[in-house]
Amino acid sequence: MFKTRITEMLNIEYPIIQGGMMWLATAELAAAVSNAGGFGIIAALSSKSGEGLKEEIRKCKDLTDKPFGVNVSMLPDLATGEKIEEYFDAIVEEGVAAVETAGRNPEPYLSKLKEAGIKVIHKVPAVRHAQRAEQIGVDAVTLVGFECAGHPGMDDVTTFILVQKASRELSIPVIAAGGICDAKGFVAALALGAEGVLMGTRFMLTHECWAPQRIKGQLLQATELDTMIIERSINNAARVIKNQAALRALEMEQQGATLEELLTVISGQVGLKAFQEDDSDAGVIACGQVVGVIDTLKSVKEVIDQIIDDAHEICRRLGKMDL
């Protein structure tokens, strides 16, 4: 029932994709998602070098014989810009089913990836960017709405609007992201015209994600009002959990802080420290509004199985409605 162009393109059982969360999207998490019938993704930026990424890809291959991908986020982080070429070389050398690109136009790398038989999914926060991605030849696009964790763009448009407009105006497959964690969101996304969904926050709150238990526990207690937007001043809006680090970043922005100054609070290395020290206030933590709907910690397989089982039930119920 849930076969789409995305399941066919990626050779997966269910059109459910794991977000490429920096530090958290490891080989272990990606393999768990792929083994459960979805599509797992490793975050390239979590590796210090191309060689490190190769090791992570090989580790994932040891843990699953199912397809998986790599996320390469080309965002304005001064520490990672020079490594992008190295990451793509590692991806091509090791070979994965697909690459998820984000942040900048992936056109300079498309021919290299296509020649290696790697599918390219570009993640964008606006339909106009999705149209441009289609023009340059990507295989699919992910539309991230205002609700999403991480970078929802500067337009503040929700997933419901973005997905139905994009699916109407594009010929390539559309993947919905932002505000999805269960069967209701999954079925709604398909109804809007998406051919798959991407979930980050839901997979962060699973047993296979290495985020510390105390931080997970705090997120399970959070409501839909406990996230906030920062980084607007650098034209890179980010939705994160509302904590001391995020509030400090917002205060610095209001005082006119430069990117270099902001990086002392918002950089990936500071975020990693928060996870390593199990201190949710030590750094910014990307988190979607959907955290307010998630109240249980489950295994990846339990999450995916429940989505599919409940989605079948929703479809059966809708099919019995009097029209």
GUKOLVEX-795643 format. One record per residue (C-alpha): residue number from 1; residue in one letter; x, y negated, z negated. Coordinates in pm, whole numbers, plus 50000, padded with zeros to 5 digits. Example, Ala and Ser with C-alpha at 12.3 -4.5 7.8 and 13.67 -1.06 7.14 Angstrom:
2
{nr->1	rest->A	xx->51230	yy->50450	zz->49220}
{nr->2	rest->S	xx->51367	yy->50106	zz->49286}
//
This chain:
323
{nr->1	rest->M	xx->50000	yy->50000	zz->50000}
{nr->2	rest->F	xx->50283	yy->49760	zz->49927}
{nr->3	rest->K	xx->50497	yy->49823	zz->50234}
{nr->4	rest->T	xx->50603	yy->49495	zz->50393}
{nr->5	rest->R	xx->50867	yy->49363	zz->50629}
{nr->6	rest->I	xx->51083	yy->49309	zz->50320}
{nr->7	rest->T	xx->51064	yy->49674	zz->50211}
{nr->8	rest->E	xx->51146	yy->49776	zz->50568}
{nr->9	rest->M	xx->51430	yy->49525	zz->50606}
{nr->10	rest->L	xx->51597	yy->49622	zz->50280}
{nr->11	rest->N	xx->51498	yy->49990	zz->50289}
{nr->12	rest->I	xx->51340	yy->49975	zz->49942}
{nr->13	rest->E	xx->51029	yy->50126	zz->49790}
{nr->14	rest->Y	xx->50869	yy->49814	zz->49643}
{nr->15	rest->P	xx->50896	yy->49448	zz->49753}
{nr->16	rest->I	xx->51036	yy->49340	zz->49415}
{nr->17	rest->I	xx->51372	yy->49163	zz->49406}
{nr->18	rest->Q	xx->51584	yy->49076	zz->49102}
{nr->19	rest->G	xx->51711	yy->48721	zz->49069}
{nr->20	rest->G	xx->52084	yy->48659	zz->49102}
{nr->21	rest->M	xx->52125	yy->48512	zz->48754}
{nr->22	rest->M	xx->52476	yy->48387	zz->48682}
{nr->23	rest->W	xx->52649	yy->48600	zz->48416}
{nr->24	rest->L	xx->52343	yy->48824	zz->48373}
{nr->25	rest->A	xx->52304	yy->48972	zz->48722}
{nr->26	rest->T	xx->52561	yy->49245	zz->48670}
{nr->27	rest->A	xx->52617	yy->49578	zz->48843}
{nr->28	rest->E	xx->52431	yy->49752	zz->48559}
{nr->29	rest->L	xx->52119	yy->49536	zz->48593}
{nr->30	rest->A	xx->52123	yy->49542	zz->48973}
{nr->31	rest->A	xx->52159	yy->49920	zz->48981}
{nr->32	rest->A	xx->51871	yy->49963	zz->48737}
{nr->33	rest->V	xx->51643	yy->49753	zz->48958}
{nr->34	rest->S	xx->51745	yy->49938	zz->49273}
{nr->35	rest->N	xx->51708	yy->50276	zz->49105}
{nr->36	rest->A	xx->51354	yy->50180	zz->49000}
{nr->37	rest->G	xx->51255	yy->50109	zz->49360}
{nr->38	rest->G	xx->51324	yy->49736	zz->49380}
{nr->39	rest->F	xx->51622	yy->49543	zz->49512}
{nr->40	rest->G	xx->51897	yy->49458	zz->49266}
{nr->41	rest->I	xx->52130	yy->49163	zz->49311}
{nr->42	rest->I	xx->52478	yy->49093	zz->49170}
{nr->43	rest->A	xx->52574	yy->48729	zz->49104}
{nr->44	rest->A	xx->52900	yy->48655	zz->49287}
{nr->45	rest->L	xx->52976	yy->48349	zz->49074}
{nr->46	rest->S	xx->53004	yy->48568	zz->48764}
{nr->47	rest->S	xx->53328	yy->48707	zz->48911}
{nr->48	rest->K	xx->53645	yy->48501	zz->48883}
{nr->49	rest->S	xx->53765	yy->48601	zz->49229}
{nr->50	rest->G	xx->53687	yy->48796	zz->49541}
{nr->51	rest->E	xx->53872	yy->49094	zz->49394}
{nr->52	rest->G	xx->53658	yy->49075	zz->49085}
{nr->53	rest->L	xx->53345	yy->49076	zz->49299}
{nr->54	rest->K	xx->53472	yy->49380	zz->49487}
{nr->55	rest->E	xx->53510	yy->49563	zz->49156}
{nr->56	rest->E	xx->53154	yy->49472	zz->49056}
{nr->57	rest->I	xx->53016	yy->49591	zz->49390}
{nr->58	rest->R	xx->53205	yy->49920	zz->49356}
{nr->59	rest->K	xx->53072	yy->49963	zz->49004}
{nr->60	rest->C	xx->52717	yy->49915	zz->49134}
{nr->61	rest->K	xx->52779	yy->50175	zz->49405}
{nr->62	rest->D	xx->52882	yy->50419	zz->49133}
{nr->63	rest->L	xx->52556	yy->50353	zz->48947}
{nr->64	rest->T	xx->52312	yy->50374	zz->49241}
{nr->65	rest->D	xx->52288	yy->50514	zz->49590}
{nr->66	rest->K	xx->52008	yy->50269	zz->49669}
{nr->67	rest->P	xx->52046	yy->49936	zz->49855}
{nr->68	rest->F	xx->52146	yy->49628	zz->49658}
{nr->69	rest->G	xx->52270	yy->49278	zz->49737}
{nr->70	rest->V	xx->52486	yy->48989	zz->49622}
{nr->71	rest->N	xx->52384	yy->48632	zz->49544}
{nr->72	rest->V	xx->52617	yy->48350	zz->49649}
{nr->73	rest->S	xx->52499	yy->48018	zz->49506}
{nr->74	rest->M	xx->52678	yy->47728	zz->49672}
{nr->75	rest->L	xx->52582	yy->47467	zz->49416}
{nr->76	rest->P	xx->52771	yy->47150	zz->49313}
{nr->77	rest->D	xx->52991	yy->47317	zz->49055}
{nr->78	rest->L	xx->53345	yy->47189	zz->49087}
{nr->79	rest->A	xx->53491	yy->47516	zz->48960}
{nr->80	rest->T	xx->53348	yy->47744	zz->49227}
{nr->81	rest->G	xx->53348	yy->47559	zz->49559}
{nr->82	rest->E	xx->53688	yy->47687	zz->49671}
{nr->83	rest->K	xx->53592	yy->48048	zz->49598}
{nr->84	rest->I	xx->53295	yy->48073	zz->49834}
{nr->85	rest->E	xx->53498	yy->48194	zz->50133}
{nr->86	rest->E	xx->53668	yy->48451	zz->49912}
{nr->87	rest->Y	xx->53332	yy->48583	zz->49793}
{nr->88	rest->F	xx->53198	yy->48626	zz->50146}
{nr->89	rest->D	xx->53515	yy->48806	zz->50253}
{nr->90	rest->A	xx->53472	yy->49047	zz->49961}
{nr->91	rest->I	xx->53106	yy->49107	zz->50047}
{nr->92	rest->V	xx->53185	yy->49188	zz->50409}
{nr->93	rest->E	xx->53473	yy->49414	zz->50316}
{nr->94	rest->E	xx->53270	yy->49613	zz->50063}
{nr->95	rest->G	xx->52943	yy->49607	zz->50255}
{nr->96	rest->V	xx->52607	yy->49551	zz->50086}
{nr->97	rest->A	xx->52252	yy->49559	zz->50221}
{nr->98	rest->A	xx->52188	yy->49185	zz->50195}
{nr->99	rest->V	xx->52323	yy->48855	zz->50073}
{nr->100	rest->E	xx->52109	yy->48593	zz->49903}
{nr->101	rest->T	xx->52245	yy->48244	zz->49968}
{nr->102	rest->A	xx->52139	yy->47925	zz->49793}
{nr->103	rest->G	xx->52241	yy->47567	zz->49737}
{nr->104	rest->R	xx->52390	yy->47482	zz->50076}
{nr->105	rest->N	xx->52331	yy->47569	zz->50440}
{nr->106	rest->P	xx->52467	yy->47924	zz->50496}
{nr->107	rest->E	xx->52517	yy->47874	zz->50871}
{nr->108	rest->P	xx->52901	yy->47877	zz->50857}
{nr->109	rest->Y	xx->52891	yy->48233	zz->50721}
{nr->110	rest->L	xx->52603	yy->48380	zz->50920}
{nr->111	rest->S	xx->52800	yy->48523	zz->51210}
{nr->112	rest->K	xx->53044	yy->48698	zz->50975}
{nr->113	rest->L	xx->52759	yy->48853	zz->50777}
{nr->114	rest->K	xx->52553	yy->48947	zz->51081}
{nr->115	rest->E	xx->52848	yy->49115	zz->51250}
{nr->116	rest->A	xx->52888	yy->49328	zz->50936}
{nr->117	rest->G	xx->52521	yy->49431	zz->50952}
{nr->118	rest->I	xx->52433	yy->49240	zz->50635}
{nr->119	rest->K	xx->52088	yy->49081	zz->50607}
{nr->120	rest->V	xx->52075	yy->48719	zz->50491}
{nr->121	rest->I	xx->51802	yy->48587	zz->50263}
{nr->122	rest->H	xx->51825	yy->48214	zz->50200}
{nr->123	rest->K	xx->51666	yy->48073	zz->49884}
{nr->124	rest->V	xx->51513	yy->47726	zz->49909}
{nr->125	rest->P	xx->51283	yy->47496	zz->49708}
{nr->126	rest->A	xx->51102	yy->47336	zz->50004}
{nr->127	rest->V	xx->50928	yy->47444	zz->50324}
{nr->128	rest->R	xx->51135	yy->47205	zz->50535}
{nr->129	rest->H	xx->51451	yy->47381	zz->50419}
{nr->130	rest->A	xx->51294	yy->47718	zz->50493}
{nr->131	rest->Q	xx->51216	yy->47603	zz->50847}
{nr->132	rest->R	xx->51576	yy->47499	zz->50896}
{nr->133	rest->A	xx->51694	yy->47834	zz->50761}
{nr->134	rest->E	xx->51474	yy->48013	zz->51011}
{nr->135	rest->Q	xx->51616	yy->47801	zz->51293}
{nr->136	rest->I	xx->51975	yy->47897	zz->51214}
{nr->137	rest->G	xx->51887	yy->48266	zz->51207}
{nr->138	rest->V	xx->51848	yy->48395	zz->50852}
{nr->139	rest->D	xx->51645	yy->48714	zz->50814}
{nr->140	rest->A	xx->51410	yy->48598	zz->50537}
{nr->141	rest->V	xx->51361	yy->48310	zz->50295}
{nr->142	rest->T	xx->51279	yy->48292	zz->49927}
{nr->143	rest->L	xx->51064	yy->47996	zz->49820}
{nr->144	rest->V	xx->51120	yy->47890	zz->49459}
{nr->145	rest->G	xx->50842	yy->47688	zz->49301}
{nr->146	rest->F	xx->50855	yy->47423	zz->49030}
{nr->147	rest->E	xx->50789	yy->47690	zz->48764}
{nr->148	rest->C	xx->51109	yy->47880	zz->48837}
{nr->149	rest->A	xx->51419	yy->47919	zz->48624}
{nr->150	rest->G	xx->51728	yy->47754	zz->48762}
{nr->151	rest->H	xx->51698	yy->47510	zz->49048}
{nr->152	rest->P	xx->51344	yy->47428	zz->49172}
{nr->153	rest->G	xx->51450	yy->47134	zz->49390}
{nr->154	rest->M	xx->51349	yy->46772	zz->49351}
{nr->155	rest->D	xx->50995	yy->46778	zz->49493}
{nr->156	rest->D	xx->50812	yy->46940	zz->49199}
{nr->157	rest->V	xx->50593	yy->47160	zz->49420}
{nr->158	rest->T	xx->50455	yy->47481	zz->49272}
{nr->159	rest->T	xx->50497	yy->47835	zz->49398}
{nr->160	rest->F	xx->50129	yy->47860	zz->49494}
{nr->161	rest->I	xx->50161	yy->47571	zz->49740}
{nr->162	rest->L	xx->50507	yy->47652	zz->49877}
{nr->163	rest->V	xx->50438	yy->48017	zz->49952}
{nr->164	rest->Q	xx->50108	yy->47976	zz->50130}
{nr->165	rest->K	xx->50242	yy->47689	zz->50341}
{nr->166	rest->A	xx->50567	yy->47865	zz->50425}
{nr->167	rest->S	xx->50395	yy->48191	zz->50518}
{nr->168	rest->R	xx->50170	yy->47996	zz->50752}
{nr->169	rest->E	xx->50449	yy->47805	zz->50924}
{nr->170	rest->L	xx->50732	yy->48061	zz->50943}
{nr->171	rest->S	xx->50766	yy->48379	zz->51146}
{nr->172	rest->I	xx->51031	yy->48540	zz->50923}
{nr->173	rest->P	xx->50931	yy->48707	zz->50593}
{nr->174	rest->V	xx->50869	yy->48487	zz->50289}
{nr->175	rest->I	xx->50957	yy->48592	zz->49935}
{nr->176	rest->A	xx->50783	yy->48421	zz->49642}
{nr->177	rest->A	xx->50973	yy->48317	zz->49329}
{nr->178	rest->G	xx->50876	yy->48119	zz->49022}
{nr->179	rest->G	xx->50604	yy->48207	zz->48771}
{nr->180	rest->I	xx->50594	yy->48580	zz->48852}
{nr->181	rest->C	xx->50647	yy->48851	zz->48591}
{nr->182	rest->D	xx->50363	yy->49100	zz->48628}
{nr->183	rest->A	xx->50108	yy->49259	zz->48861}
{nr->184	rest->K	xx->49883	yy->48953	zz->48863}
{nr->185	rest->G	xx->50161	yy->48733	zz->48995}
{nr->186	rest->F	xx->50275	yy->49006	zz->49234}
{nr->187	rest->V	xx->49931	yy->49051	zz->49391}
{nr->188	rest->A	xx->49872	yy->48676	zz->49400}
{nr->189	rest->A	xx->50199	yy->48623	zz->49587}
{nr->190	rest->L	xx->50105	yy->48885	zz->49846}
{nr->191	rest->A	xx->49761	yy->48726	zz->49880}
{nr->192	rest->L	xx->49927	yy->48391	zz->49950}
{nr->193	rest->G	xx->50123	yy->48546	zz->50237}
{nr->194	rest->A	xx->50449	yy->48647	zz->50071}
{nr->195	rest->E	xx->50600	yy->48982	zz->50166}
{nr->196	rest->G	xx->50792	yy->49022	zz->49843}
{nr->197	rest->V	xx->50856	yy->48863	zz->49505}
{nr->198	rest->L	xx->51173	yy->48765	zz->49322}
{nr->199	rest->M	xx->51184	yy->48767	zz->48941}
{nr->200	rest->G	xx->51460	yy->48636	zz->48718}
{nr->201	rest->T	xx->51324	yy->48562	zz->48372}
{nr->202	rest->R	xx->51132	yy->48891	zz->48358}
{nr->203	rest->F	xx->51446	yy->49093	zz->48436}
{nr->204	rest->M	xx->51648	yy->48886	zz->48189}
{nr->205	rest->L	xx->51415	yy->49019	zz->47920}
{nr->206	rest->T	xx->51489	yy->49386	zz->47982}
{nr->207	rest->H	xx->51704	yy->49638	zz->47799}
{nr->208	rest->E	xx->51951	yy->49662	zz->48089}
{nr->209	rest->C	xx->52032	yy->49290	zz->48082}
{nr->210	rest->W	xx->52331	yy->49232	zz->47854}
{nr->211	rest->A	xx->52199	yy->48903	zz->47709}
{nr->212	rest->P	xx->52225	yy->48926	zz->47327}
{nr->213	rest->Q	xx->51927	yy->49052	zz->47130}
{nr->214	rest->R	xx->51891	yy->48735	zz->46923}
{nr->215	rest->I	xx->51863	yy->48518	zz->47233}
{nr->216	rest->K	xx->51620	yy->48764	zz->47389}
{nr->217	rest->G	xx->51414	yy->48756	zz->47071}
{nr->218	rest->Q	xx->51399	yy->48378	zz->47075}
{nr->219	rest->L	xx->51289	yy->48378	zz->47438}
{nr->220	rest->L	xx->51015	yy->48632	zz->47364}
{nr->221	rest->Q	xx->50878	yy->48384	zz->47109}
{nr->222	rest->A	xx->50889	yy->48091	zz->47352}
{nr->223	rest->T	xx->50581	yy->47943	zz->47514}
{nr->224	rest->E	xx->50527	yy->47794	zz->47857}
{nr->225	rest->L	xx->50599	yy->47455	zz->47698}
{nr->226	rest->D	xx->50948	yy->47551	zz->47584}
{nr->227	rest->T	xx->51139	yy->47484	zz->47905}
{nr->228	rest->M	xx->51255	yy->47152	zz->48047}
{nr->229	rest->I	xx->51408	yy->46996	zz->48358}
{nr->230	rest->I	xx->51761	yy->46856	zz->48349}
{nr->231	rest->E	xx->52020	yy->46752	zz->48613}
{nr->232	rest->R	xx->51785	yy->46526	zz->48808}
{nr->233	rest->S	xx->52047	yy->46252	zz->48791}
{nr->234	rest->I	xx->52284	yy->46463	zz->49005}
{nr->235	rest->N	xx->52008	yy->46560	zz->49248}
{nr->236	rest->N	xx->52020	yy->46921	zz->49129}
{nr->237	rest->A	xx->51715	yy->46962	zz->48904}
{nr->238	rest->A	xx->51737	yy->47269	zz->48680}
{nr->239	rest->R	xx->51474	yy->47433	zz->48463}
{nr->240	rest->V	xx->51624	yy->47563	zz->48139}
{nr->241	rest->I	xx->51509	yy->47665	zz->47794}
{nr->242	rest->K	xx->51461	yy->47366	zz->47565}
{nr->243	rest->N	xx->51754	yy->47379	zz->47325}
{nr->244	rest->Q	xx->52016	yy->47147	zz->47176}
{nr->245	rest->A	xx->52244	yy->47173	zz->47479}
{nr->246	rest->A	xx->51964	yy->47089	zz->47723}
{nr->247	rest->L	xx->51848	yy->46795	zz->47513}
{nr->248	rest->R	xx->52207	yy->46670	zz->47495}
{nr->249	rest->A	xx->52242	yy->46696	zz->47873}
{nr->250	rest->L	xx->51923	yy->46499	zz->47926}
{nr->251	rest->E	xx->52041	yy->46231	zz->47683}
{nr->252	rest->M	xx->52373	yy->46206	zz->47868}
{nr->253	rest->E	xx->52192	yy->46168	zz->48200}
{nr->254	rest->Q	xx->51979	yy->45889	zz->48061}
{nr->255	rest->Q	xx->52302	yy->45715	zz->47958}
{nr->256	rest->G	xx->52445	yy->45744	zz->48311}
{nr->257	rest->A	xx->52688	yy->46033	zz->48264}
{nr->258	rest->T	xx->52894	yy->46147	zz->48564}
{nr->259	rest->L	xx->52894	yy->46504	zz->48698}
{nr->260	rest->E	xx->53232	yy->46566	zz->48537}
{nr->261	rest->E	xx->53097	yy->46451	zz->48202}
{nr->262	rest->L	xx->52780	yy->46658	zz->48237}
{nr->263	rest->L	xx->52980	yy->46970	zz->48317}
{nr->264	rest->T	xx->53108	yy->46969	zz->47959}
{nr->265	rest->V	xx->52753	yy->47069	zz->47863}
{nr->266	rest->I	xx->52593	yy->47227	zz->48172}
{nr->267	rest->S	xx->52877	yy->47422	zz->48335}
{nr->268	rest->G	xx->52855	yy->47795	zz->48385}
{nr->269	rest->Q	xx->53146	yy->47852	zz->48146}
{nr->270	rest->V	xx->52959	yy->47675	zz->47867}
{nr->271	rest->G	xx->52651	yy->47886	zz->47942}
{nr->272	rest->L	xx->52860	yy->48201	zz->47925}
{nr->273	rest->K	xx->52983	yy->48096	zz->47582}
{nr->274	rest->A	xx->52622	yy->48077	zz->47462}
{nr->275	rest->F	xx->52566	yy->48440	zz->47561}
{nr->276	rest->Q	xx->52901	yy->48562	zz->47431}
{nr->277	rest->E	xx->52848	yy->48396	zz->47093}
{nr->278	rest->D	xx->52476	yy->48480	zz->47079}
{nr->279	rest->D	xx->52404	yy->48112	zz->47018}
{nr->280	rest->S	xx->52113	yy->47986	zz->47224}
{nr->281	rest->D	xx->52204	yy->47623	zz->47146}
{nr->282	rest->A	xx->52565	yy->47648	zz->47262}
{nr->283	rest->G	xx->52488	yy->47603	zz->47633}
{nr->284	rest->V	xx->52207	yy->47560	zz->47881}
{nr->285	rest->I	xx->52015	yy->47879	zz->47965}
{nr->286	rest->A	xx->51809	yy->47898	zz->48283}
{nr->287	rest->C	xx->51454	yy->48006	zz->48202}
{nr->288	rest->G	xx->51124	yy->47984	zz->48388}
{nr->289	rest->Q	xx->50787	yy->47870	zz->48254}
{nr->290	rest->V	xx->50675	yy->48231	zz->48291}
{nr->291	rest->V	xx->50863	yy->48301	zz->47967}
{nr->292	rest->G	xx->50539	yy->48200	zz->47798}
{nr->293	rest->V	xx->50367	yy->48505	zz->47950}
{nr->294	rest->I	xx->50638	yy->48758	zz->47856}
{nr->295	rest->D	xx->50614	yy->48896	zz->47503}
{nr->296	rest->T	xx->50773	yy->49240	zz->47524}
{nr->297	rest->L	xx->51120	yy->49375	zz->47590}
{nr->298	rest->K	xx->51107	yy->49669	zz->47832}
{nr->299	rest->S	xx->51332	yy->49874	zz->48052}
{nr->300	rest->V	xx->51365	yy->49770	zz->48415}
{nr->301	rest->K	xx->51182	yy->50086	zz->48523}
{nr->302	rest->E	xx->50895	yy->50015	zz->48285}
{nr->303	rest->V	xx->50862	yy->49662	zz->48424}
{nr->304	rest->I	xx->50851	yy->49775	zz->48787}
{nr->305	rest->D	xx->50631	yy->50080	zz->48726}
{nr->306	rest->Q	xx->50377	yy->49872	zz->48534}
{nr->307	rest->I	xx->50369	yy->49605	zz->48804}
{nr->308	rest->I	xx->50297	yy->49863	zz->49073}
{nr->309	rest->D	xx->50044	yy->50061	zz->48867}
{nr->310	rest->D	xx->49857	yy->49748	zz->48758}
{nr->311	rest->A	xx->49871	yy->49604	zz->49110}
{nr->312	rest->H	xx->49698	yy->49913	zz->49246}
{nr->313	rest->E	xx->49430	yy->49874	zz->48979}
{nr->314	rest->I	xx->49382	yy->49505	zz->49064}
{nr->315	rest->C	xx->49343	yy->49588	zz->49431}
{nr->316	rest->R	xx->49091	yy->49862	zz->49351}
{nr->317	rest->R	xx->48894	yy->49624	zz->49132}
{nr->318	rest->L	xx->48891	yy->49352	zz->49394}
{nr->319	rest->G	xx->48786	yy->49604	zz->49658}
{nr->320	rest->K	xx->48475	yy->49691	zz->49455}
{nr->321	rest->M	xx->48356	yy->49331	zz->49421}
{nr->322	rest->D	xx->48030	yy->49243	zz->49589}
{nr->323	rest->L	xx->48085	yy->49007	zz->49879}
//
